[in-house]
Protein backbone atom coordinates (compact mmCIF):
# COMPACT_ATOMS: atom_id res chain seq x y z
CA UNK A 1 0.00 0.00 0.00
CA UNK A 2 1.56 3.31 -1.09
CA UNK A 3 1.70 6.18 1.39
CA UNK A 4 -0.77 8.12 -0.79
CA UNK A 5 -3.59 5.58 -0.39
CA UNK A 6 -5.15 7.44 2.57
CA UNK A 7 -5.55 10.65 0.53
CA UNK A 8 -9.22 10.37 -0.35
CA UNK A 9 -10.33 12.44 -3.33
CA UNK A 10 -7.08 14.48 -3.51
CA UNK A 11 -5.66 13.32 -6.85
CA UNK A 12 -4.22 16.71 -7.86
CA UNK A 13 -2.45 17.21 -4.53
CA UNK A 14 -1.15 13.64 -4.65
CA UNK A 15 0.41 14.24 -8.08
CA UNK A 16 2.15 17.41 -6.87
CA UNK A 17 3.54 15.75 -3.76
CA UNK A 18 4.67 12.64 -5.62
CA UNK A 19 6.54 14.81 -8.14
CA UNK A 20 8.20 16.78 -5.33
CA UNK A 21 9.16 13.53 -3.57
CA UNK A 22 10.81 12.25 -6.77
CA UNK A 23 12.83 15.45 -7.10
CA UNK A 24 13.74 15.31 -3.40
CA UNK A 25 14.96 11.75 -3.88
CA UNK A 26 17.07 12.83 -6.85
CA UNK A 27 18.53 15.58 -4.66
CA UNK A 28 19.56 13.10 -1.95
CA UNK A 29 20.98 10.64 -4.48
CA UNK A 30 23.04 13.31 -6.24
CA UNK A 31 24.36 14.62 -2.91
CA UNK A 32 25.37 11.13 -1.77
CA UNK A 33 27.23 10.46 -5.01
CA UNK A 34 28.94 13.84 -5.02
CA UNK A 35 27.17 14.91 -8.20
CA UNK A 36 25.63 18.33 -8.91
CA UNK A 37 22.14 18.74 -7.48
CA UNK A 38 19.51 19.23 -10.24
CA UNK A 39 18.71 22.93 -10.62
CA UNK A 40 15.05 22.58 -11.62
CA UNK A 41 13.03 20.95 -8.86
CA UNK A 42 9.46 20.73 -7.63
CA UNK A 43 10.80 20.29 -4.10
CA UNK A 44 11.01 23.19 -1.66
CA UNK A 45 11.85 23.65 2.02
CA UNK A 46 8.41 24.72 3.32
CA UNK A 47 4.87 23.61 2.49
CA UNK A 48 1.48 24.85 3.66
CA UNK A 49 -1.44 22.41 3.50
CA UNK A 50 -4.88 23.98 3.86
CA UNK A 51 -8.39 22.62 3.58
CA UNK A 52 -11.68 22.29 5.47
CA UNK A 53 -11.94 19.89 8.42
CA UNK A 54 -11.86 16.31 7.18
CA UNK A 55 -10.06 17.09 3.94
CA UNK A 56 -6.94 15.32 5.22
CA UNK A 57 -4.32 18.07 5.51
CA UNK A 58 -2.36 16.25 8.23
CA UNK A 59 -2.75 12.93 6.41
CA UNK A 60 -1.33 14.49 3.23
CA UNK A 61 1.56 16.08 5.11
CA UNK A 62 2.43 12.84 6.90
CA UNK A 63 2.24 10.87 3.63
CA UNK A 64 4.64 13.38 2.07
CA UNK A 65 6.97 13.05 5.07
CA UNK A 66 6.94 9.28 4.60
CA UNK A 67 7.72 9.60 0.88
CA UNK A 68 10.68 11.86 1.71
CA UNK A 69 12.03 9.20 4.09
CA UNK A 70 11.35 6.23 1.80
CA UNK A 71 14.26 3.76 1.64
CA UNK A 72 12.70 1.14 -0.61
CA UNK A 73 15.28 -0.61 -2.82
CA UNK A 74 12.72 -0.45 -5.66
CA UNK A 75 13.65 3.19 -6.20
CA UNK A 76 16.93 2.06 -7.77
CA UNK A 77 14.85 0.16 -10.33
CA UNK A 78 12.67 3.12 -11.19
CA UNK A 79 10.17 2.87 -8.34
CA UNK A 80 8.73 6.09 -6.91
CA UNK A 81 9.29 7.19 -3.29
CA UNK A 82 6.48 6.35 -0.89
CA UNK A 83 6.19 2.57 -1.12
CA UNK A 84 4.46 2.37 2.26
CA UNK A 85 6.30 -0.81 3.29
CA UNK A 86 9.91 0.11 4.00
CA UNK A 87 11.15 1.12 7.44
CA UNK A 88 11.34 4.80 6.46
CA UNK A 89 7.73 4.93 5.26
CA UNK A 90 6.36 2.83 8.11
CA UNK A 91 7.99 4.73 10.96
CA UNK A 92 7.13 8.12 9.42
CA UNK A 93 3.46 7.14 9.08
CA UNK A 94 3.12 5.86 12.67
CA UNK A 95 5.08 8.78 14.15
CA UNK A 96 8.26 7.06 15.37
CA UNK A 97 10.77 8.15 12.71
CA UNK A 98 13.81 9.86 14.25
CA UNK A 99 13.83 12.57 11.58
CA UNK A 100 10.11 13.36 11.51
CA UNK A 101 9.01 15.65 14.33
CA UNK A 102 5.31 16.35 14.78
CA UNK A 103 3.87 19.07 16.97
CA UNK A 104 0.23 19.87 17.70
CA UNK A 105 -1.50 22.23 20.10
CA UNK A 106 -1.80 20.76 23.59
CA UNK A 107 -4.29 23.44 24.62
CA UNK A 108 -5.87 26.18 22.57
CA UNK A 109 -2.47 27.47 21.39
CA UNK A 110 0.99 26.21 20.45
CA UNK A 111 3.20 27.98 22.96
CA UNK A 112 6.76 29.04 22.27
CA UNK A 113 7.96 26.63 24.97
CA UNK A 114 6.35 23.79 23.02
CA UNK A 115 8.12 24.90 19.82
CA UNK A 116 11.59 25.61 21.22
CA UNK A 117 13.04 22.09 21.01
CA UNK A 118 11.41 21.48 17.64
CA UNK A 119 12.86 24.67 16.14
CA UNK A 120 16.27 23.78 17.56
CA UNK A 121 16.06 20.32 15.98
CA UNK A 122 15.17 21.82 12.61
CA UNK A 123 18.70 23.23 12.36
CA UNK A 124 20.36 19.82 12.83
CA UNK A 125 21.29 17.33 10.12
CA UNK A 126 19.01 14.32 9.63
CA UNK A 127 20.17 11.21 11.47
CA UNK A 128 19.59 8.91 8.50
CA UNK A 129 21.10 11.18 5.86
CA UNK A 130 17.83 12.01 4.06
CA UNK A 131 15.56 14.80 5.38
CA UNK A 132 14.75 16.47 8.67
CA UNK A 133 10.96 16.91 8.53
CA UNK A 134 9.01 19.18 10.90
CA UNK A 135 5.22 18.71 10.80
CA UNK A 136 3.08 21.39 12.51
CA UNK A 137 -0.45 19.99 12.68
CA UNK A 138 -2.19 23.12 14.01
CA UNK A 139 -0.37 26.04 12.40
CA UNK A 140 -3.42 28.23 12.97
CA UNK A 141 -2.89 27.81 16.73
CA UNK A 142 0.62 29.28 16.77
CA UNK A 143 0.62 32.31 19.05
CA UNK A 144 2.69 35.38 18.34
CA UNK A 145 5.91 34.14 19.96
CA UNK A 146 5.78 30.61 18.61
CA UNK A 147 4.89 31.91 15.13
CA UNK A 148 7.92 34.19 15.20
CA UNK A 149 10.12 31.23 16.16
CA UNK A 150 8.77 29.26 13.21
CA UNK A 151 9.25 32.25 10.89
CA UNK A 152 12.94 32.52 11.74
CA UNK A 153 13.40 28.79 11.11
CA UNK A 154 11.53 28.90 7.78
CA UNK A 155 13.41 32.01 6.61
CA UNK A 156 16.84 30.38 6.93
CA UNK A 157 16.32 26.60 7.10
CA UNK A 158 19.06 23.99 7.24
CA UNK A 159 19.85 22.52 3.78
CA UNK A 160 18.03 19.22 4.42
CA UNK A 161 15.13 20.47 6.56
CA UNK A 162 11.52 20.53 5.35
CA UNK A 163 8.67 22.31 7.16
CA UNK A 164 5.10 21.02 6.67
CA UNK A 165 2.42 23.34 8.09
CA UNK A 166 -1.28 22.42 8.25
CA UNK A 167 -4.14 24.90 8.74
CA UNK A 168 -7.82 25.28 7.77
CA UNK A 169 -7.15 28.21 5.45
CA UNK A 170 -4.26 30.32 4.21
CA UNK A 171 -5.64 33.33 6.15
CA UNK A 172 -5.05 31.43 9.42
CA UNK A 173 -1.27 31.64 8.94
CA UNK A 174 0.89 34.76 9.26
CA UNK A 175 1.51 36.39 5.85
CA UNK A 176 5.25 36.36 6.53
CA UNK A 177 5.18 32.57 7.04
CA UNK A 178 2.83 31.64 4.20
CA UNK A 179 4.79 33.77 1.72
CA UNK A 180 7.74 31.43 2.27
CA UNK A 181 5.70 28.24 1.77
CA UNK A 182 4.40 26.38 -1.25
CA UNK A 183 0.64 26.29 -0.80
CA UNK A 184 -1.50 23.20 -1.46
CA UNK A 185 -5.29 23.34 -1.11
CA UNK A 186 -7.21 20.17 -0.30
CA UNK A 187 -10.94 19.75 -0.88
CA UNK A 188 -13.64 17.94 1.05
CA UNK A 189 -13.77 14.44 -0.46
CA UNK A 190 -17.09 13.21 -1.89
CA UNK A 191 -19.20 11.14 0.50
CA UNK A 192 -19.16 8.26 -2.01
CA UNK A 193 -15.35 8.18 -1.95
CA UNK A 194 -15.30 8.16 1.87
CA UNK A 195 -17.84 5.32 1.97
CA UNK A 196 -15.76 3.35 -0.53
CA UNK A 197 -12.66 3.69 1.67
CA UNK A 198 -14.56 2.55 4.77
CA UNK A 199 -15.88 -0.50 2.94
CA UNK A 200 -12.58 -1.52 1.31
CA UNK A 201 -10.08 -0.78 4.08
CA UNK A 202 -12.09 -1.00 7.28
CA UNK A 203 -14.58 -3.71 6.38
CA UNK A 204 -17.58 -1.54 7.26
CA UNK A 205 -20.99 -2.68 6.05
CA UNK A 206 -21.99 -0.72 2.92
CA UNK A 207 -25.20 0.73 4.40
CA UNK A 208 -23.43 1.95 7.54
CA UNK A 209 -20.49 3.30 5.53
CA UNK A 210 -22.81 5.27 3.25
CA UNK A 211 -24.79 6.62 6.20
CA UNK A 212 -21.80 7.85 8.23
CA UNK A 213 -20.07 9.28 5.16
CA UNK A 214 -23.17 11.32 4.38
CA UNK A 215 -23.67 12.30 8.04
CA UNK A 216 -20.11 13.62 8.39
CA UNK A 217 -20.24 15.36 4.99
CA UNK A 218 -17.02 13.81 3.71
CA UNK A 219 -14.95 13.99 6.92
CA UNK A 220 -13.02 10.71 6.70
CA UNK A 221 -11.78 10.72 10.31
CA UNK A 222 -15.20 11.36 11.83
CA UNK A 223 -16.84 8.91 9.44
CA UNK A 224 -14.45 6.14 10.50
CA UNK A 225 -15.06 6.92 14.16
CA UNK A 226 -18.83 6.90 13.75
CA UNK A 227 -18.65 3.63 11.85
CA UNK A 228 -16.46 1.88 14.45
CA UNK A 229 -17.51 3.46 17.76
CA UNK A 230 -21.05 2.87 18.98
CA UNK A 231 -20.63 5.49 21.73
CA UNK A 232 -19.85 8.12 19.07
CA UNK A 233 -23.06 7.20 17.24
CA UNK A 234 -25.02 7.47 20.51
CA UNK A 235 -23.57 10.93 21.20
CA UNK A 236 -24.48 12.11 17.72
CA UNK A 237 -28.03 10.78 18.14
CA UNK A 238 -28.34 12.70 21.42
CA UNK A 239 -27.13 15.92 19.77
CA UNK A 240 -29.66 15.61 16.95
CA UNK A 241 -32.47 15.37 19.50
CA UNK A 242 -31.57 18.75 20.98
CA UNK A 243 -33.70 20.81 18.51
CA UNK A 244 -36.79 18.98 19.81
CA UNK A 245 -35.92 19.64 23.46
CA UNK A 246 -35.76 23.44 23.48
CA UNK A 247 -39.50 24.11 23.69
CA UNK A 248 -39.18 25.85 27.08
CA UNK A 249 -36.41 27.50 29.11
CA UNK A 250 -36.07 24.52 31.43
CA UNK A 251 -35.56 22.21 28.47
CA UNK A 252 -32.96 24.58 27.05
CA UNK A 253 -30.93 24.59 30.26
CA UNK A 254 -31.16 20.82 30.73
CA UNK A 255 -30.13 20.14 27.13
CA UNK A 256 -27.18 22.55 27.44
CA UNK A 257 -26.00 20.95 30.68
CA UNK A 258 -26.19 17.45 29.23
CA UNK A 259 -24.28 18.49 26.11
CA UNK A 260 -21.47 20.06 28.14
CA UNK A 261 -21.36 17.11 30.57
CA UNK A 262 -21.13 14.65 27.67
CA UNK A 263 -18.22 16.61 26.19
CA UNK A 264 -16.46 16.69 29.56
CA UNK A 265 -16.90 12.95 30.01
CA UNK A 266 -15.60 12.29 26.52
CA UNK A 267 -12.55 14.47 27.19
CA UNK A 268 -11.93 12.60 30.45
CA UNK A 269 -12.05 9.24 28.71
CA UNK A 270 -9.68 10.37 25.99
CA UNK A 271 -7.22 12.00 28.40
CA UNK A 272 -7.09 9.62 31.35
CA UNK A 273 -5.19 6.77 29.72
CA UNK A 274 -2.70 9.15 28.10
CA UNK A 275 -2.25 11.12 31.33
CA UNK A 276 -1.49 8.02 33.40
CA UNK A 277 1.13 6.78 30.93
CA UNK A 278 2.77 10.20 30.64
CA UNK A 279 2.91 10.58 34.42
CA UNK A 280 4.38 7.10 34.95
CA UNK A 281 6.97 7.65 32.20
CA UNK A 282 8.06 10.98 33.66
CA UNK A 283 8.33 9.55 37.18
CA UNK A 284 10.48 6.72 35.87
CA UNK A 285 12.67 9.17 33.94
CA UNK A 286 13.11 11.29 37.08
CA UNK A 287 14.21 8.25 39.08
CA UNK A 288 11.16 7.72 41.29
CA UNK A 289 10.70 4.20 42.63
CA UNK A 290 7.28 2.58 41.96
CA UNK A 291 4.96 3.76 44.70
CA UNK A 292 7.75 5.79 46.29
CA UNK A 293 8.28 9.49 46.82
CA UNK A 294 9.52 11.77 44.09
CA UNK A 295 13.18 12.83 44.28
CA UNK A 296 13.93 16.37 45.36
CA UNK A 297 13.92 19.04 42.68
CA UNK A 298 11.39 17.27 40.46
CA UNK A 299 8.26 19.16 41.55
CA UNK A 300 8.67 21.71 38.74
CA UNK A 301 8.75 19.03 36.04
CA UNK A 302 5.68 17.32 37.48
CA UNK A 303 3.81 20.65 37.69
CA UNK A 304 4.67 21.43 34.05
CA UNK A 305 3.30 18.05 32.97
CA UNK A 306 0.10 18.59 34.96
CA UNK A 307 -0.39 21.98 33.30
CA UNK A 308 0.07 20.44 29.85
CA UNK A 309 -2.43 17.69 30.64
CA UNK A 310 -4.95 20.22 31.92
CA UNK A 311 -4.63 22.28 28.72
CA UNK A 312 -5.05 19.17 26.62
CA UNK A 313 -8.17 18.09 28.48
CA UNK A 314 -9.68 21.57 28.04
CA UNK A 315 -8.97 21.51 24.33
CA UNK A 316 -10.40 17.99 23.98
CA UNK A 317 -13.61 19.10 25.67
CA UNK A 318 -13.92 22.12 23.38
CA UNK A 319 -13.15 20.01 20.31
CA UNK A 320 -15.84 17.51 21.32
CA UNK A 321 -18.32 20.35 21.78
CA UNK A 322 -17.32 21.76 18.41
CA UNK A 323 -18.06 18.41 16.75
CA UNK A 324 -21.49 18.40 18.36
CA UNK A 325 -22.14 21.93 17.11
CA UNK A 326 -21.03 20.89 13.63
CA UNK A 327 -23.64 18.10 13.72
CA UNK A 328 -26.23 20.62 14.89
CA UNK A 329 -25.35 23.00 12.04
CA UNK A 330 -25.77 20.14 9.55
CA UNK A 331 -29.18 19.35 11.09
CA UNK A 332 -30.47 22.89 10.52
CA UNK A 333 -28.89 22.97 7.07
CA UNK A 334 -31.04 19.95 6.22
CA UNK A 335 -34.08 21.69 7.70
CA UNK A 336 -33.40 24.72 5.50
CA UNK A 337 -33.02 22.48 2.44
CA UNK A 338 -36.45 20.95 3.10
CA UNK A 339 -38.04 24.35 3.66
CA UNK A 340 -36.61 25.70 0.41
CA UNK A 341 -37.52 22.60 -1.58
CA UNK A 342 -33.87 21.97 -2.46
CA UNK A 343 -32.89 18.69 -4.08
CA UNK A 344 -29.51 18.41 -2.31
CA UNK A 345 -28.81 15.17 -0.46
CA UNK A 346 -29.62 15.35 3.25
CA UNK A 347 -26.75 14.69 5.63
CA UNK A 348 -29.10 13.47 8.37
CA UNK A 349 -31.61 11.43 6.45
CA UNK A 350 -31.63 8.89 9.32
CA UNK A 351 -33.58 11.46 11.43
CA UNK A 352 -35.91 12.54 8.64
CA UNK A 353 -38.95 12.64 10.95
CA UNK A 354 -37.28 15.24 13.19
CA UNK A 355 -36.18 17.27 10.18
CA UNK A 356 -39.71 17.30 8.77
CA UNK A 357 -41.19 18.29 12.12
CA UNK A 358 -38.86 21.28 12.59
CA UNK A 359 -39.21 22.30 8.94
CA UNK A 360 -43.03 22.40 9.17
CA UNK A 361 -43.11 24.29 12.47
CA UNK A 362 -40.77 27.15 11.50
CA UNK A 363 -39.72 29.38 8.61
CA UNK A 364 -36.50 29.58 6.56
CA UNK A 365 -35.72 32.90 8.26
CA UNK A 366 -35.95 31.28 11.69
CA UNK A 367 -33.75 28.40 10.55
CA UNK A 368 -31.09 30.83 9.35
CA UNK A 369 -31.15 32.60 12.72
CA UNK A 370 -30.72 29.23 14.44
CA UNK A 371 -27.73 28.40 12.28
CA UNK A 372 -26.27 31.79 13.16
CA UNK A 373 -26.75 31.07 16.88
CA UNK A 374 -24.80 27.79 16.52
CA UNK A 375 -22.01 29.60 14.68
CA UNK A 376 -21.98 32.26 17.42
CA UNK A 377 -21.62 29.54 20.04
CA UNK A 378 -18.61 28.08 18.23
CA UNK A 379 -17.03 31.53 18.04
CA UNK A 380 -17.65 32.08 21.75
CA UNK A 381 -15.90 28.82 22.58
CA UNK A 382 -12.93 29.93 20.46
CA UNK A 383 -12.76 33.07 22.62
CA UNK A 384 -12.63 30.88 25.75
CA UNK A 385 -16.13 31.72 26.97
CA UNK A 386 -17.23 29.22 29.63
CA UNK A 387 -18.71 26.25 27.70
CA UNK A 388 -21.91 26.03 29.74
CA UNK A 389 -22.69 29.74 29.33
CA UNK A 390 -22.06 29.61 25.59
CA UNK A 391 -24.20 26.49 25.06
CA UNK A 392 -27.02 27.81 27.28
CA UNK A 393 -27.14 31.05 25.26
CA UNK A 394 -27.27 29.02 22.06
CA UNK A 395 -30.06 26.74 23.34
CA UNK A 396 -32.19 29.76 24.31
CA UNK A 397 -31.58 31.31 20.88
CA UNK A 398 -32.61 28.04 19.21
CA UNK A 399 -35.89 28.16 21.15
CA UNK A 400 -36.55 31.75 20.09
CA UNK A 401 -35.83 30.99 16.43
C-alpha positions in Angstrom: 0.0 0.0 0.0 1.6 3.3 -1.1 1.7 6.2 1.4 -0.8 8.1 -0.8 -3.6 5.6 -0.4 -5.1 7.4 2.6 -5.5 10.6 0.5 -9.2 10.4 -0.4 -10.3 12.4 -3.3 -7.1 14.5 -3.5 -5.7 13.3 -6.9 -4.2 16.7 -7.9 -2.4 17.2 -4.5 -1.1 13.6 -4.7 0.4 14.2 -8.1 2.2 17.4 -6.9 3.5 15.7 -3.8 4.7 12.6 -5.6 6.5 14.8 -8.1 8.2 16.8 -5.3 9.2 13.5 -3.6 10.8 12.3 -6.8 12.8 15.5 -7.1 13.7 15.3 -3.4 15.0 11.7 -3.9 17.1 12.8 -6.8 18.5 15.6 -4.7 19.6 13.1 -2.0 21.0 10.6 -4.5 23.0 13.3 -6.2 24.4 14.6 -2.9 25.4 11.1 -1.8 27.2 10.5 -5.0 28.9 13.8 -5.0 27.2 14.9 -8.2 25.6 18.3 -8.9 22.1 18.7 -7.5 19.5 19.2 -10.2 18.7 22.9 -10.6 15.1 22.6 -11.6 13.0 21.0 -8.9 9.5 20.7 -7.6 10.8 20.3 -4.1 11.0 23.2 -1.7 11.9 23.6 2.0 8.4 24.7 3.3 4.9 23.6 2.5 1.5 24.9 3.7 -1.4 22.4 3.5 -4.9 24.0 3.9 -8.4 22.6 3.6 -11.7 22.3 5.5 -11.9 19.9 8.4 -11.9 16.3 7.2 -10.1 17.1 3.9 -6.9 15.3 5.2 -4.3 18.1 5.5 -2.4 16.3 8.2 -2.8 12.9 6.4 -1.3 14.5 3.2 1.6 16.1 5.1 2.4 12.8 6.9 2.2 10.9 3.6 4.6 13.4 2.1 7.0 13.0 5.1 6.9 9.3 4.6 7.7 9.6 0.9 10.7 11.9 1.7 12.0 9.2 4.1 11.3 6.2 1.8 14.3 3.8 1.6 12.7 1.1 -0.6 15.3 -0.6 -2.8 12.7 -0.5 -5.7 13.6 3.2 -6.2 16.9 2.1 -7.8 14.8 0.2 -10.3 12.7 3.1 -11.2 10.2 2.9 -8.3 8.7 6.1 -6.9 9.3 7.2 -3.3 6.5 6.3 -0.9 6.2 2.6 -1.1 4.5 2.4 2.3 6.3 -0.8 3.3 9.9 0.1 4.0 11.1 1.1 7.4 11.3 4.8 6.5 7.7 4.9 5.3 6.4 2.8 8.1 8.0 4.7 11.0 7.1 8.1 9.4 3.5 7.1 9.1 3.1 5.9 12.7 5.1 8.8 14.1 8.3 7.1 15.4 10.8 8.1 12.7 13.8 9.9 14.3 13.8 12.6 11.6 10.1 13.4 11.5 9.0 15.7 14.3 5.3 16.4 14.8 3.9 19.1 17.0 0.2 19.9 17.7 -1.5 22.2 20.1 -1.8 20.8 23.6 -4.3 23.4 24.6 -5.9 26.2 22.6 -2.5 27.5 21.4 1.0 26.2 20.4 3.2 28.0 23.0 6.8 29.0 22.3 8.0 26.6 25.0 6.4 23.8 23.0 8.1 24.9 19.8 11.6 25.6 21.2 13.0 22.1 21.0 11.4 21.5 17.6 12.9 24.7 16.1 16.3 23.8 17.6 16.1 20.3 16.0 15.2 21.8 12.6 18.7 23.2 12.4 20.4 19.8 12.8 21.3 17.3 10.1 19.0 14.3 9.6 20.2 11.2 11.5 19.6 8.9 8.5 21.1 11.2 5.9 17.8 12.0 4.1 15.6 14.8 5.4 14.7 16.5 8.7 11.0 16.9 8.5 9.0 19.2 10.9 5.2 18.7 10.8 3.1 21.4 12.5 -0.4 20.0 12.7 -2.2 23.1 14.0 -0.4 26.0 12.4 -3.4 28.2 13.0 -2.9 27.8 16.7 0.6 29.3 16.8 0.6 32.3 19.1 2.7 35.4 18.3 5.9 34.1 20.0 5.8 30.6 18.6 4.9 31.9 15.1 7.9 34.2 15.2 10.1 31.2 16.2 8.8 29.3 13.2 9.2 32.2 10.9 12.9 32.5 11.7 13.4 28.8 11.1 11.5 28.9 7.8 13.4 32.0 6.6 16.8 30.4 6.9 16.3 26.6 7.1 19.1 24.0 7.2 19.8 22.5 3.8 18.0 19.2 4.4 15.1 20.5 6.6 11.5 20.5 5.3 8.7 22.3 7.2 5.1 21.0 6.7 2.4 23.3 8.1 -1.3 22.4 8.3 -4.1 24.9 8.7 -7.8 25.3 7.8 -7.2 28.2 5.4 -4.3 30.3 4.2 -5.6 33.3 6.1 -5.0 31.4 9.4 -1.3 31.6 8.9 0.9 34.8 9.3 1.5 36.4 5.9 5.3 36.4 6.5 5.2 32.6 7.0 2.8 31.6 4.2 4.8 33.8 1.7 7.7 31.4 2.3 5.7 28.2 1.8 4.4 26.4 -1.3 0.6 26.3 -0.8 -1.5 23.2 -1.5 -5.3 23.3 -1.1 -7.2 20.2 -0.3 -10.9 19.7 -0.9 -13.6 17.9 1.0 -13.8 14.4 -0.5 -17.1 13.2 -1.9 -19.2 11.1 0.5 -19.2 8.3 -2.0 -15.3 8.2 -2.0 -15.3 8.2 1.9 -17.8 5.3 2.0 -15.8 3.4 -0.5 -12.7 3.7 1.7 -14.6 2.6 4.8 -15.9 -0.5 2.9 -12.6 -1.5 1.3 -10.1 -0.8 4.1 -12.1 -1.0 7.3 -14.6 -3.7 6.4 -17.6 -1.5 7.3 -21.0 -2.7 6.0 -22.0 -0.7 2.9 -25.2 0.7 4.4 -23.4 1.9 7.5 -20.5 3.3 5.5 -22.8 5.3 3.3 -24.8 6.6 6.2 -21.8 7.8 8.2 -20.1 9.3 5.2 -23.2 11.3 4.4 -23.7 12.3 8.0 -20.1 13.6 8.4 -20.2 15.4 5.0 -17.0 13.8 3.7 -15.0 14.0 6.9 -13.0 10.7 6.7 -11.8 10.7 10.3 -15.2 11.4 11.8 -16.8 8.9 9.4 -14.4 6.1 10.5 -15.1 6.9 14.2 -18.8 6.9 13.8 -18.6 3.6 11.9 -16.5 1.9 14.4 -17.5 3.5 17.8 -21.1 2.9 19.0 -20.6 5.5 21.7 -19.9 8.1 19.1 -23.1 7.2 17.2 -25.0 7.5 20.5 -23.6 10.9 21.2 -24.5 12.1 17.7 -28.0 10.8 18.1 -28.3 12.7 21.4 -27.1 15.9 19.8 -29.7 15.6 16.9 -32.5 15.4 19.5 -31.6 18.8 21.0 -33.7 20.8 18.5 -36.8 19.0 19.8 -35.9 19.6 23.5 -35.8 23.4 23.5 -39.5 24.1 23.7 -39.2 25.9 27.1 -36.4 27.5 29.1 -36.1 24.5 31.4 -35.6 22.2 28.5 -33.0 24.6 27.0 -30.9 24.6 30.3 -31.2 20.8 30.7 -30.1 20.1 27.1 -27.2 22.5 27.4 -26.0 20.9 30.7 -26.2 17.5 29.2 -24.3 18.5 26.1 -21.5 20.1 28.1 -21.4 17.1 30.6 -21.1 14.6 27.7 -18.2 16.6 26.2 -16.5 16.7 29.6 -16.9 12.9 30.0 -15.6 12.3 26.5 -12.6 14.5 27.2 -11.9 12.6 30.5 -12.1 9.2 28.7 -9.7 10.4 26.0 -7.2 12.0 28.4 -7.1 9.6 31.3 -5.2 6.8 29.7 -2.7 9.2 28.1 -2.3 11.1 31.3 -1.5 8.0 33.4 1.1 6.8 30.9 2.8 10.2 30.6 2.9 10.6 34.4 4.4 7.1 34.9 7.0 7.6 32.2 8.1 11.0 33.7 8.3 9.6 37.2 10.5 6.7 35.9 12.7 9.2 33.9 13.1 11.3 37.1 14.2 8.2 39.1 11.2 7.7 41.3 10.7 4.2 42.6 7.3 2.6 42.0 5.0 3.8 44.7 7.7 5.8 46.3 8.3 9.5 46.8 9.5 11.8 44.1 13.2 12.8 44.3 13.9 16.4 45.4 13.9 19.0 42.7 11.4 17.3 40.5 8.3 19.2 41.5 8.7 21.7 38.7 8.8 19.0 36.0 5.7 17.3 37.5 3.8 20.7 37.7 4.7 21.4 34.1 3.3 18.0 33.0 0.1 18.6 35.0 -0.4 22.0 33.3 0.1 20.4 29.8 -2.4 17.7 30.6 -4.9 20.2 31.9 -4.6 22.3 28.7 -5.0 19.2 26.6 -8.2 18.1 28.5 -9.7 21.6 28.0 -9.0 21.5 24.3 -10.4 18.0 24.0 -13.6 19.1 25.7 -13.9 22.1 23.4 -13.2 20.0 20.3 -15.8 17.5 21.3 -18.3 20.3 21.8 -17.3 21.8 18.4 -18.1 18.4 16.8 -21.5 18.4 18.4 -22.1 21.9 17.1 -21.0 20.9 13.6 -23.6 18.1 13.7 -26.2 20.6 14.9 -25.4 23.0 12.0 -25.8 20.1 9.6 -29.2 19.4 11.1 -30.5 22.9 10.5 -28.9 23.0 7.1 -31.0 19.9 6.2 -34.1 21.7 7.7 -33.4 24.7 5.5 -33.0 22.5 2.4 -36.4 21.0 3.1 -38.0 24.3 3.7 -36.6 25.7 0.4 -37.5 22.6 -1.6 -33.9 22.0 -2.5 -32.9 18.7 -4.1 -29.5 18.4 -2.3 -28.8 15.2 -0.5 -29.6 15.3 3.3 -26.8 14.7 5.6 -29.1 13.5 8.4 -31.6 11.4 6.5 -31.6 8.9 9.3 -33.6 11.5 11.4 -35.9 12.5 8.6 -39.0 12.6 11.0 -37.3 15.2 13.2 -36.2 17.3 10.2 -39.7 17.3 8.8 -41.2 18.3 12.1 -38.9 21.3 12.6 -39.2 22.3 8.9 -43.0 22.4 9.2 -43.1 24.3 12.5 -40.8 27.1 11.5 -39.7 29.4 8.6 -36.5 29.6 6.6 -35.7 32.9 8.3 -35.9 31.3 11.7 -33.7 28.4 10.5 -31.1 30.8 9.3 -31.2 32.6 12.7 -30.7 29.2 14.4 -27.7 28.4 12.3 -26.3 31.8 13.2 -26.7 31.1 16.9 -24.8 27.8 16.5 -22.0 29.6 14.7 -22.0 32.3 17.4 -21.6 29.5 20.0 -18.6 28.1 18.2 -17.0 31.5 18.0 -17.7 32.1 21.8 -15.9 28.8 22.6 -12.9 29.9 20.5 -12.8 33.1 22.6 -12.6 30.9 25.8 -16.1 31.7 27.0 -17.2 29.2 29.6 -18.7 26.3 27.7 -21.9 26.0 29.7 -22.7 29.7 29.3 -22.1 29.6 25.6 -24.2 26.5 25.1 -27.0 27.8 27.3 -27.1 31.0 25.3 -27.3 29.0 22.1 -30.1 26.7 23.3 -32.2 29.8 24.3 -31.6 31.3 20.9 -32.6 28.0 19.2 -35.9 28.2 21.1 -36.5 31.7 20.1 -35.8 31.0 16.4 
